[in-house]
Amino acid sequence: QDAFSFDEVRAFDARVKEIFPDAQYVVEPKIDGLSVALEYENGVFIRGATRGDGAVGEDVTANLRTVNSIPLRLKSDATITVRGEVYMPKNVFASIVEEQEQNGEKTFKNPRNAAAGSLRQKNPKITASRKLDIFVFNTQKYDGSEISGHKQSIEFLKTLGFKTVPFCNKFSDIDGVIGELARIGEI
């Protein structure tokens, strides 16, 4: 559920705690890009797709192979599907927009649109030139041992060789959550 104020976060917590009194929260920055699913079979990247309409996504495997931070082979033989956010770093965005302006071309409106358009290119060489990046943030399907929570999932993803968000902290009280949200907002 989206929340746009700390009061809304506190109200959300109150509703959750009515049903799950011992609920804990994991707080991490939201990356504004394009959500993709990455599929690995026996540790080898076999397919990548956009979210699409929620049921069927667009196959962008060839273009995802050009994103340097996506491992083509994991550090284990895991069969796993993960979700990540492909994004364009702000410095890359600024450089591309400057080049577009100098060439009299229509410029990208924002880094999110630039990432989405770059990932959907017909030519993977164009995608590669856009220097996209990714943060993997969720395990969707895994044929291995049990993962007991989101924080453990993030740590597991790191051991496989995925780039994850730079920090991900767990809190058992809403004051800790709000403090972390305020800290992230200042970055």
MIDOSE-1310 file (N, C-alpha, C; in nm, 2 decimals, decimal comma, always signed):
residues 187
qdaf	+0,08/-0,12/+0,00/+0,00/+0,00/+0,00/+0,09/+0,12/+0,00; +0,05/+0,22/-0,09/+0,13/+0,34/-0,09/+0,10/+0,43/+0,03; +0,19/+0,50/+0,08/+0,17/+0,59/+0,19/+0,25/+0,72/+0,16; +0,19/+0,83/+0,18/+0,25/+0,96/+0,14/+0,29/+1,05/+0,26
sfde	+0,27/+1,00/+0,38/+0,30/+1,08/+0,50/+0,34/+0,98/+0,61; +0,40/+1,03/+0,71/+0,44/+0,94/+0,82/+0,31/+0,90/+0,90; +0,21/+0,99/+0,90/+0,08/+0,95/+0,96/+0,02/+0,83/+0,89; +0,02/+0,83/+0,75/-0,03/+0,72/+0,68/+0,05/+0,59/+0,71
vraf	+0,18/+0,60/+0,73/+0,26/+0,49/+0,76/+0,22/+0,44/+0,90; +0,20/+0,53/+1,00/+0,15/+0,49/+1,13/+0,02/+0,42/+1,12; -0,07/+0,47/+1,04/-0,21/+0,41/+1,03/-0,19/+0,27/+0,96; -0,11/+0,25/+0,87/-0,08/+0,12/+0,81/-0,03/+0,03/+0,91
darv	+0,06/+0,07/+0,99/+0,12/-0,01/+1,10/+0,01/-0,06/+1,20; -0,08/+0,04/+1,23/-0,18/+0,00/+1,33/-0,27/-0,11/+1,27; -0,31/-0,10/+1,14/-0,39/-0,20/+1,08/-0,32/-0,34/+1,07; -0,19/-0,33/+1,04/-0,11/-0,46/+1,03/-0,10/-0,52/+1,17
keif	-0,07/-0,44/+1,27/-0,05/-0,49/+1,41/-0,18/-0,55/+1,47; -0,30/-0,51/+1,42/-0,42/-0,57/+1,47/-0,43/-0,72/+1,43; -0,37/-0,75/+1,32/-0,38/-0,89/+1,27/-0,25/-0,96/+1,30; -0,13/-0,89/+1,29/+0,00/-0,95/+1,31/+0,07/-0,87/+1,42
pdaq	+0,05/-0,89/+1,55/+0,11/-0,80/+1,65/+0,26/-0,80/+1,65; +0,32/-0,91/+1,60/+0,47/-0,92/+1,60/+0,53/-0,88/+1,47; +0,45/-0,82/+1,38/+0,50/-0,79/+1,25/+0,63/-0,71/+1,25; +0,72/-0,74/+1,16/+0,85/-0,67/+1,14/+0,85/-0,61/+1,00
yvve	+0,92/-0,51/+0,98/+0,93/-0,44/+0,85/+1,07/-0,43/+0,80; +1,09/-0,45/+0,67/+1,22/-0,43/+0,60/+1,20/-0,30/+0,52; +1,30/-0,21/+0,54/+1,29/-0,08/+0,47/+1,41/-0,08/+0,38; +1,39/-0,04/+0,25/+1,49/-0,03/+0,15/+1,45/+0,08/+0,06
pkid	+1,55/+0,14/-0,01/+1,51/+0,25/-0,11/+1,44/+0,19/-0,23; +1,34/+0,26/-0,28/+1,27/+0,22/-0,41/+1,35/+0,28/-0,52; +1,38/+0,19/-0,62/+1,45/+0,23/-0,74/+1,35/+0,25/-0,85; +1,35/+0,36/-0,92/+1,25/+0,39/-1,02/+1,30/+0,36/-1,15
glsv	+1,26/+0,24/-1,20/+1,31/+0,19/-1,33/+1,20/+0,10/-1,39; +1,24/+0,00/-1,45/+1,15/-0,10/-1,51/+1,17/-0,24/-1,45; +1,06/-0,29/-1,40/+1,06/-0,42/-1,33/+1,08/-0,53/-1,43; +1,17/-0,63/-1,40/+1,19/-0,74/-1,49/+1,20/-0,87/-1,40
aley	+1,17/-0,98/-1,46/+1,19/-1,11/-1,40/+1,31/-1,18/-1,48; +1,40/-1,23/-1,40/+1,52/-1,30/-1,45/+1,50/-1,45/-1,42; +1,51/-1,54/-1,52/+1,50/-1,68/-1,49/+1,63/-1,75/-1,51; +1,67/-1,83/-1,41/+1,80/-1,91/-1,42/+1,76/-2,06/-1,40
engv	+1,82/-2,14/-1,49/+1,81/-2,28/-1,48/+1,95/-2,34/-1,46; +1,96/-2,42/-1,35/+2,09/-2,47/-1,31/+2,20/-2,37/-1,31; +2,16/-2,25/-1,26/+2,26/-2,14/-1,24/+2,29/-2,06/-1,37; +2,22/-2,09/-1,48/+2,25/-2,02/-1,61/+2,13/-1,93/-1,64
firg	+2,15/-1,80/-1,68/+2,05/-1,71/-1,72/+1,99/-1,76/-1,85; +1,85/-1,79/-1,85/+1,79/-1,84/-1,97/+1,69/-1,74/-2,03; +1,63/-1,66/-1,94/+1,52/-1,57/-1,99/+1,50/-1,45/-1,90; +1,46/-1,34/-1,96/+1,42/-1,22/-1,89/+1,31/-1,16/-1,96
atrg	+1,21/-1,11/-1,87/+1,09/-1,04/-1,93/+1,05/-0,92/-1,84; +0,98/-0,83/-1,91/+0,92/-0,72/-1,84/+0,80/-0,77/-1,77; +0,74/-0,69/-1,68/+0,62/-0,72/-1,61/+0,50/-0,73/-1,71; +0,50/-0,65/-1,81/+0,39/-0,65/-1,91/+0,26/-0,61/-1,84
dgav	+0,16/-0,68/-1,87/+0,03/-0,65/-1,81/+0,00/-0,72/-1,68; +0,11/-0,78/-1,62/+0,09/-0,85/-1,49/+0,08/-1,00/-1,51; +0,04/-1,04/-1,63/+0,03/-1,18/-1,65/+0,13/-1,23/-1,76; +0,14/-1,14/-1,86/+0,23/-1,17/-1,98/+0,32/-1,05/-2,00
gedv	+0,45/-1,08/-1,99/+0,55/-0,97/-2,01/+0,62/-0,99/-2,15; +0,70/-0,89/-2,18/+0,77/-0,88/-2,31/+0,91/-0,95/-2,28; +0,94/-1,04/-2,37/+1,07/-1,11/-2,36/+1,18/-1,01/-2,41; +1,27/-0,98/-2,31/+1,38/-0,89/-2,34/+1,52/-0,95/-2,30
tanl	+1,52/-1,08/-2,32/+1,64/-1,16/-2,28/+1,77/-1,10/-2,34; +1,77/-1,08/-2,48/+1,89/-1,04/-2,55/+1,94/-0,91/-2,49; +1,84/-0,82/-2,46/+1,88/-0,68/-2,41/+1,93/-0,69/-2,27; +1,87/-0,78/-2,19/+1,91/-0,79/-2,05/+2,06/-0,85/-2,04
rtvn	+2,09/-0,93/-2,14/+2,23/-0,99/-2,14/+2,33/-0,88/-2,16; +2,29/-0,76/-2,20/+2,39/-0,65/-2,22/+2,41/-0,57/-2,09; +2,33/-0,59/-1,99/+2,34/-0,52/-1,86/+2,44/-0,59/-1,78; +2,56/-0,52/-1,76/+2,68/-0,58/-1,70/+2,66/-0,64/-1,56
sipl	+2,57/-0,58/-1,49/+2,55/-0,63/-1,35/+2,45/-0,75/-1,34; +2,40/-0,79/-1,45/+2,32/-0,92/-1,44/+2,41/-1,03/-1,47; +2,42/-1,12/-1,37/+2,51/-1,24/-1,39/+2,45/-1,33/-1,49; +2,53/-1,38/-1,59/+2,48/-1,48/-1,68/+2,50/-1,62/-1,63
rlks	+2,58/-1,63/-1,52/+2,59/-1,76/-1,45/+2,60/-1,72/-1,30; +2,52/-1,79/-1,22/+2,52/-1,76/-1,08/+2,64/-1,84/-1,01; +2,66/-1,80/-0,88/+2,76/-1,87/-0,80/+2,72/-2,00/-0,75; +2,60/-2,05/-0,79/+2,56/-2,18/-0,76/+2,47/-2,23/-0,88
dati	+2,43/-2,36/-0,87/+2,35/-2,42/-0,98/+2,20/-2,40/-0,95; +2,17/-2,29/-0,89/+2,03/-2,27/-0,85/+1,93/-2,26/-0,97; +1,81/-2,31/-0,96/+1,71/-2,29/-1,05/+1,62/-2,19/-0,98; +1,61/-2,07/-1,03/+1,55/-1,96/-0,96/+1,49/-1,85/-1,05
tvrg	+1,39/-1,79/-1,01/+1,34/-1,67/-1,08/+1,34/-1,55/-0,98; +1,40/-1,44/-1,02/+1,41/-1,33/-0,94/+1,35/-1,21/-1,01; +1,31/-1,11/-0,93/+1,26/-0,98/-0,98/+1,36/-0,87/-0,95; +1,38/-0,78/-1,04/+1,47/-0,67/-1,02/+1,42/-0,55/-1,09
evym	+1,49/-0,44/-1,07/+1,45/-0,31/-1,13/+1,57/-0,26/-1,21; +1,55/-0,26/-1,34/+1,65/-0,21/-1,43/+1,63/-0,06/-1,43; +1,74/+0,01/-1,42/+1,74/+0,16/-1,41/+1,85/+0,22/-1,49; +1,84/+0,35/-1,52/+1,95/+0,42/-1,58/+2,01/+0,52/-1,47
pknv	+2,14/+0,50/-1,44/+2,20/+0,59/-1,34/+2,18/+0,74/-1,39; +2,17/+0,83/-1,29/+2,14/+0,97/-1,33/+2,26/+1,03/-1,41; +2,38/+0,99/-1,38/+2,49/+1,05/-1,46/+2,49/+1,00/-1,60; +2,45/+0,88/-1,63/+2,43/+0,83/-1,76/+2,32/+0,90/-1,83
fasi	+2,21/+0,92/-1,76/+2,09/+0,99/-1,82/+2,13/+1,13/-1,86; +2,20/+1,20/-1,77/+2,24/+1,34/-1,80/+2,33/+1,34/-1,93; +2,42/+1,25/-1,94/+2,51/+1,24/-2,05/+2,44/+1,21/-2,18; +2,34/+1,12/-2,18/+2,27/+1,09/-2,30/+2,18/+1,20/-2,34
veeq	+2,12/+1,27/-2,24/+2,03/+1,39/-2,28/+2,11/+1,50/-2,34; +2,23/+1,52/-2,28/+2,32/+1,62/-2,34/+2,36/+1,59/-2,48; +2,39/+1,46/-2,51/+2,42/+1,42/-2,65/+2,30/+1,44/-2,74; +2,18/+1,40/-2,69/+2,06/+1,42/-2,77/+2,03/+1,56/-2,80
eqng	+2,05/+1,65/-2,71/+2,04/+1,79/-2,73/+2,13/+1,84/-2,84; +2,26/+1,80/-2,82/+2,36/+1,85/-2,92/+2,33/+1,80/-3,06; +2,27/+1,68/-3,07/+2,23/+1,63/-3,20/+2,10/+1,67/-3,25; +2,03/+1,76/-3,18/+1,90/+1,81/-3,22/+1,79/+1,70/-3,21
ektf	+1,81/+1,60/-3,13/+1,72/+1,49/-3,11/+1,62/+1,52/-3,00; +1,51/+1,45/-3,00/+1,41/+1,45/-2,89/+1,48/+1,39/-2,77; +1,47/+1,45/-2,66/+1,54/+1,40/-2,54/+1,45/+1,32/-2,45; +1,51/+1,23/-2,38/+1,43/+1,15/-2,28/+1,38/+1,24/-2,17
knpr	+1,26/+1,21/-2,12/+1,19/+1,29/-2,02/+1,25/+1,27/-1,88; +1,29/+1,14/-1,85/+1,34/+1,11/-1,72/+1,41/+0,98/-1,73; +1,49/+0,95/-1,62/+1,57/+0,82/-1,63/+1,48/+0,70/-1,64; +1,36/+0,70/-1,58/+1,28/+0,58/-1,58/+1,24/+0,55/-1,72
naaa	+1,19/+0,65/-1,79/+1,14/+0,64/-1,93/+1,26/+0,60/-2,02; +1,38/+0,66/-1,99/+1,50/+0,62/-2,07/+1,54/+0,48/-2,05; +1,53/+0,43/-1,93/+1,56/+0,29/-1,90/+1,46/+0,20/-1,97; +1,33/+0,23/-1,96/+1,23/+0,14/-2,02/+1,25/+0,14/-2,18
gslr	+1,27/+0,26/-2,24/+1,28/+0,26/-2,38/+1,41/+0,19/-2,42; +1,52/+0,20/-2,35/+1,64/+0,14/-2,38/+1,63/-0,01/-2,37; +1,56/-0,06/-2,27/+1,55/-0,21/-2,26/+1,46/-0,27/-2,37; +1,37/-0,19/-2,42/+1,28/-0,24/-2,53/+1,33/-0,22/-2,67
qknp	+1,46/-0,18/-2,68/+1,52/-0,16/-2,82/+1,52/-0,29/-2,90; +1,51/-0,28/-3,03/+1,52/-0,39/-3,11/+1,66/-0,44/-3,13; +1,75/-0,35/-3,11/+1,90/-0,38/-3,13/+1,97/-0,38/-2,99; +2,01/-0,50/-2,95/+2,08/-0,51/-2,82/+2,20/-0,42/-2,81
kita	+2,27/-0,38/-2,92/+2,38/-0,29/-2,92/+2,35/-0,16/-2,87; +2,23/-0,11/-2,90/+2,18/+0,02/-2,86/+2,15/+0,01/-2,70; +2,09/-0,10/-2,66/+2,07/-0,12/-2,52/+2,20/-0,12/-2,44; +2,30/-0,19/-2,50/+2,43/-0,19/-2,43/+2,49/-0,05/-2,42
srkl	+2,47/+0,03/-2,52/+2,53/+0,16/-2,52/+2,47/+0,25/-2,41; +2,35/+0,22/-2,36/+2,28/+0,30/-2,26/+2,33/+0,28/-2,12; +2,41/+0,18/-2,10/+2,47/+0,16/-1,97/+2,37/+0,14/-1,85; +2,27/+0,06/-1,88/+2,17/+0,03/-1,78/+2,23/-0,05/-1,66
difv	+2,16/-0,05/-1,55/+2,20/-0,12/-1,43/+2,08/-0,19/-1,37; +2,10/-0,27/-1,27/+1,99/-0,34/-1,20/+2,01/-0,35/-1,06; +1,90/-0,35/-0,98/+1,91/-0,40/-0,84/+1,80/-0,52/-0,84; +1,85/-0,63/-0,79/+1,75/-0,75/-0,77/+1,70/-0,74/-0,63
fntq	+1,57/-0,75/-0,62/+1,51/-0,73/-0,49/+1,41/-0,83/-0,44; +1,39/-0,94/-0,52/+1,29/-1,03/-0,47/+1,31/-1,17/-0,53; +1,29/-1,27/-0,46/+1,30/-1,41/-0,51/+1,15/-1,45/-0,54; +1,12/-1,48/-0,66/+0,99/-1,52/-0,70/+0,96/-1,67/-0,69
kydg	+1,06/-1,74/-0,74/+1,04/-1,89/-0,74/+1,18/-1,95/-0,72; +1,19/-2,04/-0,63/+1,32/-2,10/-0,60/+1,30/-2,25/-0,56; +1,37/-2,34/-0,63/+1,36/-2,48/-0,60/+1,47/-2,53/-0,51; +1,48/-2,45/-0,40/+1,59/-2,49/-0,31/+1,54/-2,48/-0,16
seis	+1,62/-2,45/-0,07/+1,59/-2,45/+0,07/+1,49/-2,33/+0,10; +1,43/-2,34/+0,21/+1,33/-2,24/+0,25/+1,40/-2,10/+0,27; +1,33/-2,00/+0,23/+1,37/-1,86/+0,27/+1,26/-1,81/+0,36; +1,30/-1,76/+0,48/+1,20/-1,73/+0,58/+1,16/-1,59/+0,58
ghkq	+1,22/-1,50/+0,50/+1,17/-1,36/+0,50/+1,25/-1,28/+0,40; +1,20/-1,16/+0,38/+1,26/-1,07/+0,28/+1,41/-1,04/+0,30; +1,44/-1,01/+0,42/+1,58/-0,97/+0,46/+1,67/-1,09/+0,42; +1,63/-1,21/+0,46/+1,71/-1,33/+0,43/+1,72/-1,36/+0,28
sief	+1,61/-1,33/+0,21/+1,61/-1,34/+0,07/+1,71/-1,25/+0,00; +1,72/-1,13/+0,05/+1,82/-1,03/-0,01/+1,96/-1,08/+0,02; +1,98/-1,13/+0,14/+2,12/-1,18/+0,17/+2,15/-1,30/+0,08; +2,05/-1,39/+0,06/+2,07/-1,51/-0,03/+2,10/-1,46/-0,17
lktl	+2,03/-1,36/-0,22/+2,05/-1,31/-0,36/+2,19/-1,26/-0,37; +2,24/-1,20/-0,27/+2,38/-1,15/-0,28/+2,48/-1,27/-0,29; +2,46/-1,38/-0,22/+2,55/-1,49/-0,23/+2,55/-1,56/-0,36; +2,44/-1,54/-0,44/+2,43/-1,59/-0,57/+2,50/-1,51/-0,68
gfkt	+2,53/-1,38/-0,64/+2,60/-1,29/-0,73/+2,52/-1,18/-0,78; +2,40/-1,16/-0,73/+2,31/-1,05/-0,77/+2,35/-0,92/-0,70; +2,34/-0,81/-0,78/+2,35/-0,68/-0,72/+2,22/-0,65/-0,65; +2,22/-0,61/-0,52/+2,10/-0,58/-0,45/+2,11/-0,44/-0,40
vpfc	+2,00/-0,38/-0,35/+2,00/-0,25/-0,30/+2,12/-0,23/-0,20; +2,17/-0,11/-0,19/+2,29/-0,09/-0,11/+2,27/-0,10/+0,04; +2,14/-0,09/+0,09/+2,11/-0,11/+0,22/+1,97/-0,16/+0,24; +1,94/-0,24/+0,33/+1,81/-0,30/+0,35/+1,80/-0,34/+0,50
nkfs	+1,72/-0,26/+0,58/+1,73/-0,28/+0,72/+1,59/-0,32/+0,78; +1,60/-0,40/+0,88/+1,48/-0,46/+0,94/+1,45/-0,39/+1,07; +1,31/-0,37/+1,09/+1,27/-0,30/+1,21/+1,15/-0,37/+1,27; +1,14/-0,37/+1,40/+1,02/-0,43/+1,47/+0,92/-0,32/+1,52
didg	+0,96/-0,20/+1,51/+0,87/-0,09/+1,56/+0,86/+0,02/+1,45; +0,75/+0,08/+1,45/+0,72/+0,18/+1,35/+0,81/+0,31/+1,36; +0,85/+0,34/+1,48/+0,94/+0,46/+1,49/+1,07/+0,43/+1,42; +1,12/+0,31/+1,43/+1,25/+0,28/+1,35/+1,22/+0,29/+1,20
vige	+1,11/+0,24/+1,16/+1,07/+0,25/+1,02/+1,07/+0,39/+0,97; +1,00/+0,48/+1,05/+0,99/+0,62/+1,01/+1,12/+0,69/+1,01; +1,21/+0,66/+1,11/+1,34/+0,71/+1,11/+1,42/+0,67/+0,99; +1,41/+0,55/+0,95/+1,48/+0,50/+0,83/+1,42/+0,57/+0,70
lari	+1,29/+0,58/+0,69/+1,23/+0,65/+0,58/+1,28/+0,80/+0,57; +1,29/+0,86/+0,69/+1,34/+1,00/+0,69/+1,49/+1,01/+0,64; +1,57/+0,91/+0,69/+1,71/+0,90/+0,65/+1,72/+0,88/+0,49; +1,64/+0,79/+0,44/+1,65/+0,77/+0,30/+1,60/+0,89/+0,22
gei	+1,50/+0,96/+0,27/+1,45/+1,08/+0,21/+1,56/+1,19/+0,20; +1,66/+1,19/+0,28/+1,76/+1,29/+0,29/+1,88/+1,26/+0,19; +1,88/+1,13/+0,14/+1,99/+1,09/+0,06/+1,98/+1,15/-0,08
